[in-house]
């Protein structure tokens, strides 16, 4: 019959590269994760599947208790039997490193109930989230504003504790994405030292982000360095403030956790990260100047009042011909005012085409930057954001070749389409099945998704991006939808269309519209809409039909509570 064929293939001896590779993998796992005895079982030495790469399905890692593990090692042959004599029980006391600032980091549990912008008379189904926070002086806890947005209940749990404590939200800063909480239970504050704030870090300074991200229940630590410091876009607040960019991983759940320097002092709050296929490990931190502004604003006013703005849109003056035409000499630098917010206090003194030369004595360059630190420049809006609402500032401008100085009072931004509704329920008004509401960024996001800037109607986007409010109470009022009834036949397809006028009178805001309709004695109700559309309804019939429509759709009232006052 000849030679008997061998079943299977004789394993090749491992090459030097494979041996080195195996050693590196084991070392990296050991160095990266310190596991207790109850965690993943080590690969048995006699297991053929552990030699190099295996074919077929991967083997599942079994979890064994210390007792089962040691008994199994005792029953095996060879050198492994000696392992039973020295059971692998870790000495926790010797391995734990006590870091006081880490003990002040808490886990934040929040139940959210968001408003329903499509059906503004009710709210959406509640949902839960977890994030991070940390204890500061004055029996207060800081976290991110988006972590407790639309909260109905907030609870905090300390490191190593099994108790959740009910918390009260003291202030929410939407622009800077910071929220302040407190706990009334004295037990929560026992044995915890508050985190201290450090100075702004320099580039390449080491930072450690501490928090409770997804992937586990215990505290997590990631480290990196400060890679950039500049004016950043704060996604939650739709604002631009000073921010730090770091290369430490910031994942979901890290929000609100502190970024600590090598001395254990807080240099920022983790709040967002950049998710893009071309980048990795880019996280953003709210720096201490912004945090301290928020805290001092609360202490000074008893509430969060916001970050002031200058209220102007400006143009760079980098072109030499442009500078010469504006009467700027070779030694003058600044930026040109394009437009001024009509609701801003400075609209009474500043004019379009004024050249802003300096703000509070700090000269502004032609690209709109000011000196920041050694070798760094930053946008001059940073100087404005350091002020508080109601503060005054010296602004030097060039107008018709003359230098003028103004003492300007600073205020917060009044947007035609607000970035937030600040926790209030959305306003609405219903007549004859027409649901009228005021447009906000959360409304657009609810109607058209996160890509609303591409999918929303062009007319609304143009108002959102470029239009300025002419008065502090001006709103963008739209027909959100039409609740179908016999009274509104032919109007069913009107959706998210702006209301310009009612019976020939311009509509300033939603309350103005509701007042005019409710007090109307004319025979017809006539609404002038965008795109030259009109809606005409008989007054008596429309008001009579409204009650039936409310009953059909289980709507408690024809208008929101804020419109009744």
C-alpha positions in Angstrom: 0.0 0.0 0.0 3.0 2.3 0.4 3.5 4.9 3.0 0.6 5.9 5.2 -0.4 9.5 4.7 -0.1 11.8 7.6 -3.3 13.3 8.7 -2.9 17.1 9.1 0.2 19.2 8.6 3.2 19.3 10.8 3.3 22.7 12.5 6.2 24.9 11.3 8.6 26.2 13.9 8.0 29.8 14.7 10.2 32.3 13.0 12.0 35.0 14.9 9.6 37.6 13.5 6.5 35.6 14.6 8.0 35.1 18.1 8.7 38.8 18.4 5.2 39.6 17.2 3.6 37.3 19.8 5.7 38.8 22.6 4.7 42.3 21.5 1.0 41.6 21.5 1.1 40.0 24.9 3.1 42.9 26.4 0.9 45.5 24.9 -2.2 43.8 26.3 -0.6 43.4 29.7 0.6 47.0 29.7 -2.6 48.5 28.5 -5.0 46.7 30.8 -4.5 45.6 34.4 -7.1 42.8 34.9 -8.3 41.3 38.2 -8.3 37.5 38.7 -11.9 37.3 37.7 -11.3 38.6 34.1 -10.3 36.9 30.9 -8.6 33.5 31.2 -5.0 33.3 30.0 -4.3 31.0 27.0 -3.3 27.5 28.1 0.3 26.6 27.1 -0.7 23.2 25.7 -3.5 24.6 23.6 -2.5 24.1 19.9 -4.7 27.0 18.9 -2.5 29.4 20.8 0.5 28.8 18.6 0.7 31.7 16.1 -2.2 32.3 13.7 -5.2 29.8 13.6 -7.4 28.8 10.8 -11.2 28.8 11.0 -13.3 30.5 13.6 -11.7 32.4 16.5 -11.8 30.9 19.9 -14.0 32.6 22.5 -12.3 33.8 25.6 -13.7 32.2 28.7 -14.2 33.9 32.0 -13.2 31.9 35.0 -13.3 32.6 38.7 -10.1 32.4 40.7 -11.2 29.2 42.4 -12.0 27.3 39.2 -8.8 28.7 37.6 -6.5 27.5 40.3 -8.1 24.1 40.5 -7.8 23.6 36.8 -4.1 24.6 36.9 -3.5 22.1 39.7 -5.0 19.2 37.7 -3.0 19.9 34.6 0.4 18.2 33.9 3.9 19.6 33.8 5.1 22.9 35.2 1.6 24.3 35.3 0.8 22.3 38.4 3.1 24.6 40.4 0.8 27.6 39.6 -1.7 26.3 42.1 0.8 26.9 44.9 0.7 30.7 44.2 -2.9 31.6 43.4 -3.2 34.8 41.2 -5.0 37.0 43.8 -4.2 40.7 43.2 -3.2 42.9 46.0 -5.6 45.8 45.5 -4.2 47.9 48.2 -0.7 47.9 46.6 -1.9 48.8 43.1 -4.4 51.6 43.8 -3.0 55.0 43.3 -5.0 57.7 45.2 -5.5 60.8 43.1 -7.8 63.3 45.0 -8.8 65.1 41.8 -10.1 61.9 40.3 -12.3 61.2 43.4 -14.1 64.5 42.6 -15.2 63.2 39.2 -18.8 62.0 39.2 -21.1 60.2 36.9 -24.2 62.1 35.8 -27.4 60.3 35.1 -30.1 62.4 33.3 -33.7 61.7 32.1 -34.6 64.0 29.2 -38.0 64.9 27.9 -37.5 66.8 24.7 -40.2 69.1 23.2 -42.0 67.9 20.2 -41.8 70.6 17.6 -44.0 68.8 15.1 -46.8 68.5 17.8 -45.8 71.4 20.1 -48.7 70.9 22.5 -46.9 67.7 23.8 -43.5 66.3 24.5 -41.5 63.4 23.1 -40.9 60.1 24.8 -38.4 60.4 27.6 -35.0 58.9 27.3 -31.9 58.5 29.6 -28.3 59.4 29.2 -25.1 59.2 31.2 -22.2 61.6 31.2 -19.5 63.0 33.5 -19.1 65.9 35.8 -16.8 67.1 38.6 -17.1 68.8 42.0 -15.9 72.3 42.4 -15.9 74.7 45.4 -19.2 76.0 47.0 -20.9 72.6 46.9 -21.4 72.7 43.2 -20.8 70.3 40.3 -20.0 71.3 36.7 -20.9 69.3 33.6 -21.9 70.0 30.0 -25.1 71.9 29.2 -26.0 69.3 26.5 -25.7 66.6 29.2 -28.7 68.0 31.1 -30.7 69.7 28.3 -34.5 69.3 28.7 -33.9 67.4 31.9 -36.7 66.1 34.1 -34.5 64.3 36.6 -30.7 64.5 37.2 -28.8 62.1 39.6 -25.1 62.0 40.5 -22.9 59.1 41.6 -19.5 59.5 43.1 -16.5 57.3 42.3 -16.6 54.0 44.2 -20.1 54.7 45.6 -23.3 52.6 45.0 -25.6 55.5 45.8 -27.2 58.0 43.3 -28.0 61.4 44.7 -30.7 63.7 43.3 -29.3 66.9 41.9 -30.7 70.3 41.2 -29.7 72.3 38.1 -28.7 75.8 39.1 -27.7 77.2 35.7 -27.3 76.2 32.1 -25.0 78.1 29.8 -26.1 77.0 26.3 -23.5 79.2 24.5 -20.5 77.8 26.4 -22.0 74.3 26.9 -21.6 74.4 30.7 -24.1 73.5 33.4 -23.9 74.0 37.2 -25.6 71.5 39.5 -25.8 71.0 43.3 -26.9 68.3 45.7 -28.9 69.0 48.8 -27.9 65.7 50.6 -25.0 66.4 52.9 -23.7 62.9 52.6 -22.8 63.5 49.0 -20.2 66.1 49.9 -18.5 64.0 52.6 -14.9 62.9 52.0 -14.5 64.7 48.7 -12.1 67.6 47.9 -13.2 69.9 45.1 -11.2 70.2 41.9 -9.0 73.3 41.7 -8.5 75.2 38.5 -5.1 75.7 36.9 -3.7 78.1 34.4 -4.3 77.7 30.7 -1.9 75.1 29.4 0.7 75.8 26.7 1.1 73.8 23.5 2.4 70.3 24.0 1.5 70.3 27.7 0.2 67.0 28.9 -3.5 66.7 29.8 -5.5 63.8 31.2 -9.3 63.5 30.5 -11.2 61.7 33.2 -14.8 60.6 32.9 -17.2 57.8 32.4 -17.4 57.1 28.6 -19.2 54.2 27.0 -17.5 50.8 27.2 -17.7 50.3 31.0 -19.1 51.6 34.3 -16.0 52.6 36.1 -13.9 55.7 35.7 -11.8 56.0 32.6 -8.6 58.0 32.0 -7.2 59.0 28.6 -4.1 61.2 28.1 -2.7 63.4 25.4 -1.2 66.8 24.8 -2.6 70.2 23.9 -2.2 70.5 20.2 -4.0 73.8 19.4 -5.7 76.7 21.0 -8.0 79.0 19.1 -11.5 80.3 18.7 -13.7 77.2 18.1 -17.2 76.6 17.0 -19.2 75.3 19.9 -21.7 72.9 18.3 -24.2 72.9 21.1 -24.3 76.7 21.6 -23.9 77.6 17.9 -21.3 80.1 19.1 -17.6 80.8 18.8 -15.5 80.9 21.9 -11.9 80.0 23.0 -11.3 76.3 23.0 -8.5 73.8 23.3 -7.8 71.0 20.9 -6.2 67.9 22.4 -5.2 64.5 21.0 -6.7 62.5 23.9 -9.7 60.4 23.0 -13.1 62.0 24.0 -15.9 59.5 23.6 -19.6 59.6 24.3 -20.0 59.8 28.0 -16.8 61.8 28.5 -18.8 65.0 28.1 -18.5 67.1 31.3 -15.4 65.4 32.7 -12.4 67.5 33.6 -9.1 67.7 31.7 -6.4 67.7 34.3 -2.8 68.9 34.0 0.2 67.0 35.5 -0.5 68.6 38.9 -4.0 67.3 39.1 -5.6 70.8 38.5 -8.4 71.3 36.0 -7.5 73.1 32.8 -10.8 72.4 31.0 -14.0 70.5 30.4 -14.3 67.8 27.7 -17.3 68.7 25.5 -17.0 67.6 21.9 -14.8 65.7 19.4 -14.2 65.7 15.7 -15.6 62.7 13.9 -14.3 62.4 10.3 -12.9 59.7 8.2 -9.7 61.6 7.7 -9.0 62.4 11.3 -8.7 60.5 14.6 -8.3 61.4 18.2 -9.2 65.1 17.9 -11.0 66.2 21.0 -12.0 69.6 22.2 -11.9 71.1 25.7 -13.6 74.2 27.2 -10.6 76.1 28.7 -10.5 77.7 32.2 -11.2 81.4 31.0 -14.6 80.3 29.6 -15.4 78.2 32.7 -14.5 81.0 35.1 -16.5 83.5 33.1 -19.5 81.1 33.5 -19.0 80.7 37.2 -18.4 84.4 37.9 -21.4 85.4 35.8 -23.6 83.1 37.9 -22.2 84.5 41.2 -22.4 88.1 40.0 -26.0 88.0 38.7 -27.5 85.0 40.4 -28.2 83.5 37.0 -26.4 82.8 33.7 -26.7 85.9 31.5 -24.5 84.8 28.6 -21.5 86.0 26.6 -21.7 89.5 25.0 -20.9 90.2 21.4 -20.0 93.3 19.5 -23.0 93.0 17.2 -21.2 93.7 13.9 -20.2 91.7 10.8 -16.7 92.7 9.6 -14.4 92.3 6.6 -10.7 91.8 6.5 -8.5 94.6 5.3 -5.6 92.7 3.9 -5.8 94.2 0.4 -3.5 97.3 0.1 -5.8 99.0 -2.4 -8.8 98.5 -0.2 -6.9 100.0 2.8 -5.7 103.0 0.7 -9.2 103.7 -0.6 -10.5 103.7 3.0 -7.9 106.3 4.0 -5.7 104.0 6.0 -2.0 104.9 6.2 0.8 102.3 6.2 0.9 102.3 10.0 -2.9 101.7 10.5 -4.5 98.3 10.8 -8.0 97.1 11.4 -11.2 95.6 10.0 -14.1 97.1 8.2 -17.7 97.0 9.5 -20.0 95.4 6.9 -23.3 95.3 8.9 -24.4 96.2 12.4 -27.1 94.4 14.3 -30.1 96.8 14.6 -30.8 95.5 18.1 -27.3 96.0 19.3 -26.5 99.1 21.5 -23.6 100.0 19.3 -25.9 100.5 16.3 -26.5 104.0 17.5 -22.8 105.0 17.3 -21.0 102.7 14.9 -21.7 102.9 11.1 -21.1 100.6 8.2 -17.6 101.1 6.6 -16.2 102.2 9.9 -12.7 100.7 10.4 -12.3 99.2 13.9 -8.7 99.9 14.9 -8.7 98.7 18.5 -10.8 97.2 21.2 -10.1 98.2 24.8 -6.7 99.5 23.8 -5.6 96.3 22.0 -4.8 96.9 18.3 -6.6 94.7 15.8 -4.7 93.4 12.8 -5.9 93.5 9.2 -7.0 89.8 9.5 -9.0 90.5 12.6 -6.6 88.9 15.1 -4.9 90.3 18.2 -1.8 89.1 20.1 -2.5 86.2 22.5 0.6 84.5 23.9 4.1 84.2 22.8 4.1 83.2 19.1 0.2 83.0 19.0 -2.5 85.3 17.7 -6.3 84.9 18.2 -9.5 86.4 16.8 -10.4 89.7 18.5 -13.8 88.2 19.4 -11.9 86.6 22.3 -11.5 90.1 23.9 -15.2 90.7 23.6 -16.1 87.3 25.1 -14.0 88.1 28.2 -16.5 90.8 29.0 -19.8 90.4 30.8 -23.3 91.4 29.7 -23.7 95.1 30.5 -20.0 95.9 30.6 -18.6 98.8 28.6 -15.6 98.8 26.2 -13.5 101.4 24.4 -13.7 101.0 20.7 -11.5 103.1 18.4 -12.6 103.5 14.8 -11.5 105.3 11.6 -14.3 107.1 9.9 -13.7 109.4 6.9 -10.0 109.6 7.7 -10.8 110.7 11.3 -10.1 108.6 14.4 -13.1 108.4 16.8 -13.4 106.7 20.1 -16.7 105.3 21.6 -17.5 103.9 25.0 -19.9 101.0 24.0 -22.2 99.0 26.2 -22.0 95.3 25.4 -25.0 92.9 25.2 -25.9 89.4 24.2 -26.8 88.4 20.7 -30.5 88.6 19.5 -30.9 86.3 16.6 -33.9 86.3 14.3 -33.7 82.5 14.3 -32.5 81.6 17.9 -30.1 78.8 18.4 -31.9 77.6 21.5 -35.3 77.9 23.2 -33.6 77.7 26.6 -35.6 74.8 28.0 -39.0 76.5 27.4 -41.7 74.6 25.5 -42.2 75.7 21.9 -44.9 78.4 21.3 -47.8 77.6 19.0 -51.2 79.0 17.9 -54.0 77.1 16.1 -56.8 78.6 14.0 -59.0 76.5 11.6 -56.4 73.7 11.6 -53.5 76.0 10.7 -50.7 75.5 13.2 -48.5 78.6 13.5 -45.1 78.5 15.3 -41.9 80.5 15.6 -38.8 79.1 13.8 -35.7 78.2 15.8 -32.6 76.1 15.1 -34.0 73.2 17.2 -37.2 73.4 15.2 -35.3 73.2 11.9 -33.3 70.3 13.2 -36.5 68.5 14.3 -38.2 69.0 10.9 -35.2 68.3 8.6 -32.7 66.4 10.6 -29.1 67.3 11.4 -28.4 68.3 7.8 -31.1 71.0 8.0 -28.7 73.5 6.5 -29.0 71.6 3.2 -32.6 70.2 3.4 -34.6 73.1 4.8 -36.4 75.5 2.4 -34.1 78.1 0.9 -36.2 81.0 2.1 -36.0 79.9 5.7 -32.2 79.2 5.5 -31.6 82.6 4.0 -33.4 84.2 6.9 -31.5 81.9 9.4 -28.1 82.6 8.0 -28.2 86.2 6.8 -31.2 88.1 8.2 -31.0 90.3 11.3 -33.8 90.9 13.8 -35.0 94.5 13.5 -36.4 94.5 17.0 -35.8 92.5 20.2 -39.2 90.8 20.0 -39.1 89.9 16.2 -39.7 86.3 15.3 -39.9 84.3 12.1 -43.5 82.9 12.1 -44.5 80.0 9.8 -47.4 77.7 9.1 -45.9 74.6 10.5 -48.7 72.3 9.2 -52.4 72.2 8.4 -54.5 69.8 10.4 -56.9 68.7 7.7 -60.6 69.7 8.1 -63.5 70.7 5.8 -62.7 74.4 6.6 -59.2 74.3 5.1 -59.8 72.3 1.9 -57.1 73.2 -0.7 -54.6 74.4 1.9 -53.4 71.0 3.1 -50.0 71.1 1.4 -48.8 74.3 3.1 -45.9 73.4 5.2 -43.2 75.5 6.9 -44.1 78.7 4.9 -43.5 82.1 6.5 -46.4 84.3 7.4 -45.6 87.9 6.2 -48.9 89.7 7.0 -52.4 89.3 8.4 -55.2 91.4 6.9 -52.6 93.8 5.5 -50.7 94.3 8.8 -47.1 92.9 9.1 -46.6 90.0 11.5 -43.9 90.9 14.1 -44.0 87.7 16.2 -46.3 84.8 17.1 -48.0 86.6 20.0 -48.7 89.6 17.7 -50.4 87.3 15.1 -52.5 85.5 17.7 -53.7 88.8 19.2 -54.7 90.1 15.8 -56.5 87.0 14.8 -58.4 86.6 18.1 -59.5 90.2 18.1 -60.4 90.3 14.4 -64.0 91.4 13.5 -63.5 91.5 9.7 -65.6 89.1 7.6 -62.5 87.2 6.4 -59.1 86.2 7.8 -56.4 86.8 5.2 -52.9 85.6 5.6 -50.1 86.7 3.3 -47.5 84.0 3.0 -44.1 83.7 1.4 -43.9 82.9 -2.3 -46.9 85.2 -2.9 -49.4 82.7 -1.5 -52.5 83.9 0.4 -54.9 82.0 2.7 -58.4 83.3 3.1 -60.9 82.0 5.6 -64.3 83.2 6.8 -63.8 84.5 10.3 -66.9 83.1 12.0 -66.6 79.7 10.3 -62.9 79.4 11.1 -63.3 80.2 14.8 -66.2 77.8 15.1 -64.3 75.0 13.4 -61.2 75.4 15.6 -62.8 73.8 18.7 -63.8 70.7 16.7 -60.3 70.3 15.3 -58.8 70.6 18.8 -61.1 67.9 20.1 -60.4 65.6 17.1 -56.6 65.8 17.6 -56.7 65.8 21.5 -55.1 69.2 21.7 -55.7 70.8 25.1 -55.6 74.5 23.9 -55.5 76.6 20.8 -52.4 78.4 22.0 -49.4 77.8 24.2 -49.3 79.1 27.7 -46.9 81.9 27.0 -49.3 83.5 24.5 -52.1 83.6 27.0 -50.4 86.1 29.3 
